[in-house]
Amino acid sequence: MARQKAIFETFINHVPASVAMFDSEMNYLTLSNQWSDEFAIKKKNVIGKSHYEMYDVPAERKAIYDACLQGQNYSNEDTIYRTPKYDTDQHYSWAIHPWYINKKQIGGLIMFSQNITESVKKNRELKKPKRTPISLVKRSQSF
């Protein structure tokens, strides 16, 4: 049991992704170092606290969490949030899945979140029409 706990803690701490695990009341059980960094929170300050205490969670999001706690998976490829780490809106891809105590009993949910803001910005730049400077157009017409 101690070995399994050590493996789990090492994995959750060092996985290069923002991951948090919640119980069935949406209390934090554990979170990755990446989650802690991305959302500017200290693990020791949130373990055991409700996600709803930490954040003003909109009703539609609470409904998604409730559905997950009933067994449904959910994901979203681009949701905009503003977190304490950033002073501008950020784009996140995220997914939630229930975790099970046994085959029939859901223990809570696990949430993955990835900041995709830079990718979104790059994709927008690539989609912008490229403009040719007027001086180049004039030079090409003179040939």
Stockholm file with secondary structure:
# STOCKHOLM 1.0

chainA/1-143         MARQKAIFETFINHVPASVAMFDSEMNYLTLSNQWSDEFAIKKKNVIGKSHYEMYDVPAERKAIYDACLQGQNYSNEDTIYRTPKYDTDQHYSWAIHPWYINKKQIGGLIMFSQNITESVKKNRELKKPKRTPISLVKRSQSF
#=GR chainA/1-143 SS CHHHHHHHHHHHHHCSSEEEEEETTCBEEEECHHHHHHTTCCHHHHTTSBHHHHSCCCHHHHHHHHHHTTTCCEEEEEEEECCTTCSSCEEEEEEEEEEESSSSCEEEEEEEEEECHHHHHHHHHHHSCCCCCHHHHHHHHTC
#=GC SS_cons         CHHHHHHHHHHHHHCSSEEEEEETTCBEEEECHHHHHHTTCCHHHHTTSBHHHHSCCCHHHHHHHHHHTTTCCEEEEEEEECCTTCSSCEEEEEEEEEEESSSSCEEEEEEEEEECHHHHHHHHHHHSCCCCCHHHHHHHHTC
//
